[in-house]
Amino acid sequence: MLTMKKKETIILWDPQLRRIRNNLRSVLISFAVDKGNEISSNYQWKKSEISEILIRSICKCPSCRRNNQNMTFNPGLKEWYCTECYKLIQDDYKRRKVLRDKGEDYGDFREEFYKTFV
Ligand SMILES: [Zn+2]
């Protein structure tokens, strides 16, 4: 298995390449879903394993679930997020840190999670 250790963004600008990438992702997702459906409910762990592989793959953003976006790898979580979600979470982290430093309410803040997006 390919092991990545640093943040990396893969961006395709060419619309034709994007279409090919999106189609390949759809095929892989459908294949994973079909395989999951074929497995008897007695093997729930096997279904969970397939879901886990899909979540950690570059095929689907674990936050918004879209599969047609450019993606950024989060090495801390070992997951790919679409570039939009990645930026939103980064901005949210910065905003909450400012609020916290001012002593204001910064909401439900899982810093261990947020820190991986820096
Ligand atoms: Zn997303």
Backbone and ligand atoms as CSV (ligand in chain L), in Angstrom:
chain,resi,resn,atom,element,x,y,z
A,1,MET,N,N,0.841,-1.199,0.000
A,1,MET,CA,C,0.000,0.000,0.000
A,1,MET,C,C,0.880,1.254,0.000
A,2,LEU,N,N,0.433,2.235,-0.737
A,2,LEU,CA,C,1.139,3.512,-0.806
A,2,LEU,C,C,0.977,4.250,0.518
A,3,THR,N,N,2.109,4.614,1.132
A,3,THR,CA,C,2.041,5.331,2.392
A,3,THR,C,C,2.540,6.747,2.183
A,4,MET,N,N,1.661,7.707,2.399
A,4,MET,CA,C,2.034,9.107,2.236
A,4,MET,C,C,2.227,9.721,3.608
A,5,LYS,N,N,3.247,10.584,3.705
A,5,LYS,CA,C,3.559,11.160,5.009
A,5,LYS,C,C,3.376,12.675,5.046
A,6,LYS,N,N,3.124,13.298,3.897
A,6,LYS,CA,C,2.982,14.749,3.938
A,6,LYS,C,C,1.713,15.198,3.211
A,7,LYS,N,N,1.334,16.437,3.519
A,7,LYS,CA,C,0.142,17.018,2.894
A,7,LYS,C,C,0.385,17.145,1.394
A,8,GLU,N,N,-0.583,16.748,0.630
A,8,GLU,CA,C,-0.436,16.827,-0.815
A,8,GLU,C,C,-1.789,17.103,-1.448
A,9,THR,N,N,-1.787,18.003,-2.451
A,9,THR,CA,C,-3.023,18.313,-3.166
A,9,THR,C,C,-2.860,17.891,-4.618
A,10,ILE,N,N,-3.860,17.199,-5.115
A,10,ILE,CA,C,-3.845,16.790,-6.523
A,10,ILE,C,C,-4.952,17.546,-7.236
A,11,ILE,N,N,-4.536,18.401,-8.169
A,11,ILE,CA,C,-5.504,19.239,-8.885
A,11,ILE,C,C,-5.450,18.937,-10.373
A,12,LEU,N,N,-6.590,18.662,-10.938
A,12,LEU,CA,C,-6.691,18.506,-12.398
A,12,LEU,C,C,-7.441,19.715,-12.935
A,13,TRP,N,N,-6.859,20.407,-13.878
A,13,TRP,CA,C,-7.500,21.594,-14.468
A,13,TRP,C,C,-8.249,21.233,-15.743
A,14,ASP,N,N,-7.745,20.245,-16.459
A,14,ASP,CA,C,-8.330,19.901,-17.752
A,14,ASP,C,C,-9.678,19.205,-17.569
A,15,PRO,N,N,-10.745,19.771,-18.166
A,15,PRO,CA,C,-12.094,19.211,-17.977
A,15,PRO,C,C,-12.221,17.754,-18.424
A,16,GLN,N,N,-11.506,17.384,-19.493
A,16,GLN,CA,C,-11.591,15.988,-19.959
A,16,GLN,C,C,-10.955,15.033,-18.959
A,17,LEU,N,N,-9.797,15.450,-18.420
A,17,LEU,CA,C,-9.147,14.606,-17.412
A,17,LEU,C,C,-10.006,14.502,-16.157
A,18,ARG,N,N,-10.655,15.624,-15.805
A,18,ARG,CA,C,-11.546,15.608,-14.629
A,18,ARG,C,C,-12.680,14.608,-14.833
A,19,ARG,N,N,-13.233,14.621,-16.049
A,19,ARG,CA,C,-14.343,13.715,-16.348
A,19,ARG,C,C,-13.892,12.252,-16.238
A,20,ILE,N,N,-12.707,11.965,-16.771
A,20,ILE,CA,C,-12.175,10.595,-16.698
A,20,ILE,C,C,-11.952,10.207,-15.236
A,21,ARG,N,N,-11.328,11.127,-14.477
A,21,ARG,CA,C,-11.076,10.859,-13.047
A,21,ARG,C,C,-12.390,10.591,-12.316
A,22,ASN,N,N,-13.382,11.456,-12.566
A,22,ASN,CA,C,-14.665,11.308,-11.867
A,22,ASN,C,C,-15.353,9.990,-12.225
A,23,ASN,N,N,-15.261,9.614,-13.507
A,23,ASN,CA,C,-15.854,8.340,-13.926
A,23,ASN,C,C,-15.155,7.161,-13.249
A,24,LEU,N,N,-13.817,7.228,-13.188
A,24,LEU,CA,C,-13.072,6.143,-12.525
A,24,LEU,C,C,-13.444,6.050,-11.050
A,25,ARG,N,N,-13.573,7.198,-10.406
A,25,ARG,CA,C,-13.973,7.184,-8.993
A,25,ARG,C,C,-15.356,6.566,-8.835
A,26,SER,N,N,-16.280,6.946,-9.720
A,26,SER,CA,C,-17.639,6.399,-9.636
A,26,SER,C,C,-17.633,4.880,-9.796
A,27,VAL,N,N,-16.812,4.400,-10.746
A,27,VAL,CA,C,-16.716,2.951,-10.975
A,27,VAL,C,C,-16.189,2.267,-9.705
A,28,LEU,N,N,-15.133,2.827,-9.121
A,28,LEU,CA,C,-14.545,2.223,-7.916
A,28,LEU,C,C,-15.528,2.243,-6.744
A,29,ILE,N,N,-16.258,3.347,-6.591
A,29,ILE,CA,C,-17.234,3.452,-5.494
A,29,ILE,C,C,-18.353,2.430,-5.701
A,30,SER,N,N,-18.860,2.348,-6.939
A,30,SER,CA,C,-19.920,1.373,-7.240
A,30,SER,C,C,-19.446,-0.047,-6.966
A,31,PHE,N,N,-18.200,-0.335,-7.361
A,31,PHE,CA,C,-17.642,-1.657,-7.145
A,31,PHE,C,C,-17.596,-1.965,-5.643
A,32,ALA,N,N,-17.122,-0.993,-4.858
A,32,ALA,CA,C,-17.022,-1.190,-3.400
A,32,ALA,C,C,-18.408,-1.390,-2.789
A,33,VAL,N,N,-19.386,-0.592,-3.237
A,33,VAL,CA,C,-20.758,-0.711,-2.710
A,33,VAL,C,C,-21.335,-2.083,-3.072
A,34,ASP,N,N,-21.139,-2.496,-4.324
A,34,ASP,CA,C,-21.634,-3.811,-4.756
A,34,ASP,C,C,-21.017,-4.930,-3.932
A,35,LYS,N,N,-19.705,-4.850,-3.734
A,35,LYS,CA,C,-19.009,-5.879,-2.943
A,35,LYS,C,C,-19.565,-5.912,-1.524
A,36,GLY,N,N,-19.805,-4.714,-0.968
A,36,GLY,CA,C,-20.357,-4.635,0.384
A,36,GLY,C,C,-21.737,-5.276,0.461
A,37,ASN,N,N,-22.546,-5.063,-0.578
A,37,ASN,CA,C,-23.901,-5.623,-0.603
A,37,ASN,C,C,-23.910,-7.143,-0.781
A,38,GLU,N,N,-22.849,-7.662,-1.425
A,38,GLU,CA,C,-22.770,-9.110,-1.645
A,38,GLU,C,C,-22.446,-9.872,-0.363
A,39,ILE,N,N,-21.847,-9.171,0.584
A,39,ILE,CA,C,-21.386,-9.841,1.806
A,39,ILE,C,C,-22.562,-10.054,2.760
A,40,SER,N,N,-22.649,-11.242,3.273
A,40,SER,CA,C,-23.725,-11.582,4.203
A,40,SER,C,C,-23.594,-10.751,5.482
A,41,SER,N,N,-24.729,-10.484,6.114
A,41,SER,CA,C,-24.698,-9.664,7.334
A,41,SER,C,C,-23.955,-10.366,8.477
A,42,ASN,N,N,-23.675,-11.672,8.312
A,42,ASN,CA,C,-22.872,-12.388,9.312
A,42,ASN,C,C,-21.419,-11.907,9.326
A,43,TYR,N,N,-21.044,-11.232,8.254
A,43,TYR,CA,C,-19.668,-10.751,8.140
A,43,TYR,C,C,-19.638,-9.225,8.166
A,44,GLN,N,N,-20.278,-8.646,9.171
A,44,GLN,CA,C,-20.377,-7.190,9.295
A,44,GLN,C,C,-18.994,-6.533,9.311
A,45,TRP,N,N,-18.033,-7.194,9.938
A,45,TRP,CA,C,-16.672,-6.634,10.016
A,45,TRP,C,C,-16.080,-6.440,8.625
A,46,LYS,N,N,-16.433,-7.362,7.711
A,46,LYS,CA,C,-15.911,-7.273,6.347
A,46,LYS,C,C,-16.535,-6.065,5.618
A,47,LYS,N,N,-17.833,-5.845,5.865
A,47,LYS,CA,C,-18.513,-4.666,5.286
A,47,LYS,C,C,-17.895,-3.382,5.825
A,48,SER,N,N,-17.617,-3.374,7.125
A,48,SER,CA,C,-17.002,-2.195,7.751
A,48,SER,C,C,-15.623,-1.931,7.164
A,49,GLU,N,N,-14.907,-3.024,6.878
A,49,GLU,CA,C,-13.569,-2.889,6.304
A,49,GLU,C,C,-13.648,-2.223,4.924
A,50,ILE,N,N,-14.636,-2.603,4.129
A,50,ILE,CA,C,-14.805,-2.010,2.796
A,50,ILE,C,C,-15.153,-0.525,2.933
A,51,SER,N,N,-16.050,-0.187,3.871
A,51,SER,CA,C,-16.412,1.219,4.100
A,51,SER,C,C,-15.197,2.031,4.522
A,52,GLU,N,N,-14.396,1.438,5.385
A,52,GLU,CA,C,-13.189,2.120,5.887
A,52,GLU,C,C,-12.211,2.394,4.739
A,53,ILE,N,N,-12.043,1.430,3.859
A,53,ILE,CA,C,-11.135,1.597,2.707
A,53,ILE,C,C,-11.640,2.733,1.822
A,54,LEU,N,N,-12.961,2.776,1.616
A,54,LEU,CA,C,-13.557,3.819,0.776
A,54,LEU,C,C,-13.362,5.202,1.404
A,55,ILE,N,N,-13.567,5.304,2.706
A,55,ILE,CA,C,-13.413,6.583,3.407
A,55,ILE,C,C,-11.973,7.082,3.318
A,56,ARG,N,N,-11.016,6.169,3.388
A,56,ARG,CA,C,-9.612,6.571,3.354
A,56,ARG,C,C,-9.073,6.721,1.925
A,57,SER,N,N,-9.873,6.400,0.954
A,57,SER,CA,C,-9.406,6.498,-0.431
A,57,SER,C,C,-9.556,7.929,-0.936
A,58,ILE,N,N,-9.008,8.172,-2.110
A,58,ILE,CA,C,-9.105,9.498,-2.724
A,58,ILE,C,C,-10.439,9.653,-3.463
A,59,CYS,N,N,-11.266,8.614,-3.478
A,59,CYS,CA,C,-12.497,8.627,-4.274
A,59,CYS,C,C,-13.573,9.559,-3.721
A,60,LYS,N,N,-13.607,9.741,-2.404
A,60,LYS,CA,C,-14.740,10.427,-1.802
A,60,LYS,C,C,-14.270,11.281,-0.626
A,61,CYS,N,N,-14.741,12.531,-0.547
A,61,CYS,CA,C,-14.393,13.388,0.589
A,61,CYS,C,C,-15.183,12.905,1.814
A,62,PRO,N,N,-14.495,12.615,2.943
A,62,PRO,CA,C,-15.221,12.118,4.115
A,62,PRO,C,C,-16.107,13.188,4.776
A,63,SER,N,N,-15.910,14.436,4.411
A,63,SER,CA,C,-16.691,15.503,5.022
A,63,SER,C,C,-17.974,15.775,4.224
A,64,CYS,N,N,-17.852,16.070,2.927
A,64,CYS,CA,C,-19.037,16.427,2.122
A,64,CYS,C,C,-19.528,15.259,1.270
A,65,ARG,N,N,-18.750,14.180,1.208
A,65,ARG,CA,C,-19.112,12.963,0.455
A,65,ARG,C,C,-19.097,13.135,-1.055
A,66,ARG,N,N,-18.627,14.296,-1.551
A,66,ARG,CA,C,-18.575,14.460,-3.008
A,66,ARG,C,C,-17.410,13.636,-3.562
A,67,ASN,N,N,-17.564,13.202,-4.799
A,67,ASN,CA,C,-16.516,12.375,-5.406
A,67,ASN,C,C,-15.989,12.981,-6.700
A,68,ASN,N,N,-16.292,14.262,-6.937
A,68,ASN,CA,C,-15.871,14.880,-8.198
A,68,ASN,C,C,-15.005,16.117,-7.961
A,69,GLN,N,N,-14.289,16.137,-6.836
A,69,GLN,CA,C,-13.503,17.312,-6.473
A,69,GLN,C,C,-12.011,17.013,-6.505
A,70,ASN,N,N,-11.205,18.087,-6.584
A,70,ASN,CA,C,-9.769,17.955,-6.361
A,70,ASN,C,C,-9.566,17.697,-4.875
A,71,MET,N,N,-8.568,16.893,-4.552
A,71,MET,CA,C,-8.434,16.437,-3.167
A,71,MET,C,C,-7.074,16.777,-2.561
A,72,THR,N,N,-7.099,16.958,-1.234
A,72,THR,CA,C,-5.876,17.185,-0.457
A,72,THR,C,C,-5.753,16.081,0.587
A,73,PHE,N,N,-4.535,15.526,0.694
A,73,PHE,CA,C,-4.296,14.453,1.651
A,73,PHE,C,C,-3.952,15.038,3.013
A,74,ASN,N,N,-4.642,14.575,4.046
A,74,ASN,CA,C,-4.354,14.968,5.424
A,74,ASN,C,C,-3.511,13.846,6.035
A,75,PRO,N,N,-2.194,14.083,6.221
A,75,PRO,CA,C,-1.328,13.006,6.704
A,75,PRO,C,C,-1.617,12.607,8.148
A,76,GLY,N,N,-2.167,13.537,8.941
A,76,GLY,CA,C,-2.475,13.227,10.342
A,76,GLY,C,C,-3.609,12.216,10.451
A,77,LEU,N,N,-4.631,12.406,9.631
A,77,LEU,CA,C,-5.796,11.513,9.651
A,77,LEU,C,C,-5.673,10.393,8.623
A,78,LYS,N,N,-4.713,10.543,7.708
A,78,LYS,CA,C,-4.533,9.594,6.599
A,78,LYS,C,C,-5.814,9.489,5.772
A,79,GLU,N,N,-6.393,10.671,5.470
A,79,GLU,CA,C,-7.612,10.732,4.666
A,79,GLU,C,C,-7.501,11.867,3.654
A,80,TRP,N,N,-8.207,11.698,2.550
A,80,TRP,CA,C,-8.268,12.723,1.512
A,80,TRP,C,C,-9.531,13.552,1.711
A,81,TYR,N,N,-9.387,14.868,1.716
A,81,TYR,CA,C,-10.533,15.785,1.797
A,81,TYR,C,C,-10.544,16.620,0.527
A,82,CYS,N,N,-11.730,17.008,0.067
A,82,CYS,CA,C,-11.762,17.882,-1.101
A,82,CYS,C,C,-11.130,19.220,-0.695
A,83,THR,N,N,-10.590,19.919,-1.680
A,83,THR,CA,C,-9.850,21.152,-1.381
A,83,THR,C,C,-10.752,22.179,-0.685
A,84,GLU,N,N,-12.045,22.188,-1.009
A,84,GLU,CA,C,-12.971,23.146,-0.375
A,84,GLU,C,C,-13.158,22.831,1.109
A,85,CYS,N,N,-13.422,21.584,1.442
A,85,CYS,CA,C,-13.594,21.197,2.844
A,85,CYS,C,C,-12.300,21.425,3.614
A,86,TYR,N,N,-11.173,21.082,2.991
A,86,TYR,CA,C,-9.885,21.248,3.661
A,86,TYR,C,C,-9.692,22.708,4.072
A,87,LYS,N,N,-9.978,23.619,3.131
A,87,LYS,CA,C,-9.819,25.053,3.382
A,87,LYS,C,C,-10.829,25.526,4.440
A,88,LEU,N,N,-12.069,25.062,4.356
A,88,LEU,CA,C,-13.099,25.451,5.337
A,88,LEU,C,C,-12.681,25.045,6.755
A,89,ILE,N,N,-12.161,23.815,6.885
A,89,ILE,CA,C,-11.770,23.323,8.213
A,89,ILE,C,C,-10.559,24.109,8.721
A,90,GLN,N,N,-9.613,24.396,7.815
A,90,GLN,CA,C,-8.443,25.213,8.190
A,90,GLN,C,C,-8.889,26.593,8.680
A,91,ASP,N,N,-9.776,27.233,7.927
A,91,ASP,CA,C,-10.261,28.577,8.290
A,91,ASP,C,C,-11.015,28.537,9.611
A,92,ASP,N,N,-11.810,27.495,9.800
A,92,ASP,CA,C,-12.580,27.335,11.033
A,92,ASP,C,C,-11.629,27.190,12.231
A,93,TYR,N,N,-10.568,26.423,12.031
A,93,TYR,CA,C,-9.566,26.237,13.090
A,93,TYR,C,C,-8.954,27.583,13.486
A,94,LYS,N,N,-8.551,28.370,12.480
A,94,LYS,CA,C,-7.934,29.679,12.747
A,94,LYS,C,C,-8.922,30.586,13.480
A,95,ARG,N,N,-10.185,30.595,13.034
A,95,ARG,CA,C,-11.215,31.445,13.634
A,95,ARG,C,C,-11.444,31.068,15.106
A,96,ARG,N,N,-11.528,29.775,15.370
A,96,ARG,CA,C,-11.775,29.320,16.745
A,96,ARG,C,C,-10.582,29.612,17.653
A,97,LYS,N,N,-9.372,29.493,17.102
A,97,LYS,CA,C,-8.182,29.791,17.916
A,97,LYS,C,C,-8.168,31.264,18.319
A,98,VAL,N,N,-8.549,32.148,17.390
A,98,VAL,CA,C,-8.598,33.589,17.690
A,98,VAL,C,C,-9.624,33.843,18.796
A,99,LEU,N,N,-10.806,33.229,18.665
A,99,LEU,CA,C,-11.854,33.402,19.685
A,99,LEU,C,C,-11.368,32.892,21.043
A,100,ARG,N,N,-10.725,31.734,21.034
A,100,ARG,CA,C,-10.229,31.148,22.280
A,100,ARG,C,C,-9.183,32.059,22.929
A,101,ASP,N,N,-8.265,32.582,22.104
A,101,ASP,CA,C,-7.207,33.450,22.637
A,101,ASP,C,C,-7.771,34.738,23.218
A,102,LYS,N,N,-8.943,35.163,22.695
A,102,LYS,CA,C,-9.593,36.368,23.222
A,102,LYS,C,C,-10.441,36.046,24.455
A,103,GLY,N,N,-10.563,34.746,24.764
A,103,GLY,CA,C,-11.369,34.339,25.909
A,103,GLY,C,C,-12.853,34.285,25.595
A,104,GLU,N,N,-13.192,34.270,24.303
A,104,GLU,CA,C,-14.603,34.220,23.908
A,104,GLU,C,C,-15.035,32.774,23.646
A,105,ASP,N,N,-16.363,32.588,23.483
A,105,ASP,CA,C,-16.897,31.251,23.222
A,105,ASP,C,C,-16.425,30.784,21.838
A,106,TYR,N,N,-15.773,29.644,21.779
A,106,TYR,CA,C,-15.292,29.136,20.486
A,106,TYR,C,C,-15.951,27.821,20.104
A,107,GLY,N,N,-17.026,27.470,20.807
A,107,GLY,CA,C,-17.831,26.310,20.429
A,107,GLY,C,C,-17.180,24.982,20.750
A,108,ASP,N,N,-17.760,23.928,20.187
A,108,ASP,CA,C,-17.263,22.571,20.384
A,108,ASP,C,C,-16.018,22.409,19.511
A,109,PHE,N,N,-14.871,22.361,20.136
A,109,PHE,CA,C,-13.610,22.454,19.416
A,109,PHE,C,C,-12.747,21.228,19.677
A,110,ARG,N,N,-12.688,20.331,18.710
A,110,ARG,CA,C,-11.824,19.150,18.843
A,110,ARG,C,C,-10.455,19.495,18.252
A,111,GLU,N,N,-9.610,20.079,19.071
A,111,GLU,CA,C,-8.353,20.598,18.547
A,111,GLU,C,C,-7.469,19.523,17.924
A,112,GLU,N,N,-7.465,18.328,18.493
A,112,GLU,CA,C,-6.636,17.258,17.925
A,112,GLU,C,C,-6.997,16.992,16.460
A,113,PHE,N,N,-8.297,17.078,16.165
A,113,PHE,CA,C,-8.761,16.898,14.786
A,113,PHE,C,C,-8.333,18.085,13.926
A,114,TYR,N,N,-8.633,19.295,14.408
A,114,TYR,CA,C,-8.361,20.500,13.628
A,114,TYR,C,C,-6.875,20.678,13.333
A,115,LYS,N,N,-6.048,20.324,14.326
A,115,LYS,CA,C,-4.611,20.550,14.172
A,115,LYS,C,C,-4.023,19.808,12.979
A,116,THR,N,N,-4.649,18.701,12.600
A,116,THR,CA,C,-4.109,17.922,11.491
A,116,THR,C,C,-4.276,18.634,10.145
A,117,PHE,N,N,-5.086,19.701,10.125
A,117,PHE,CA,C,-5.346,20.404,8.855
A,117,PHE,C,C,-4.422,21.598,8.629
A,118,VAL,N,N,-3.522,21.862,9.572
A,118,VAL,CA,C,-2.647,23.029,9.433
A,118,VAL,C,C,-1.587,22.777,8.367
L,1,ZN,ZN,ZN,-15.521,17.893,0.856
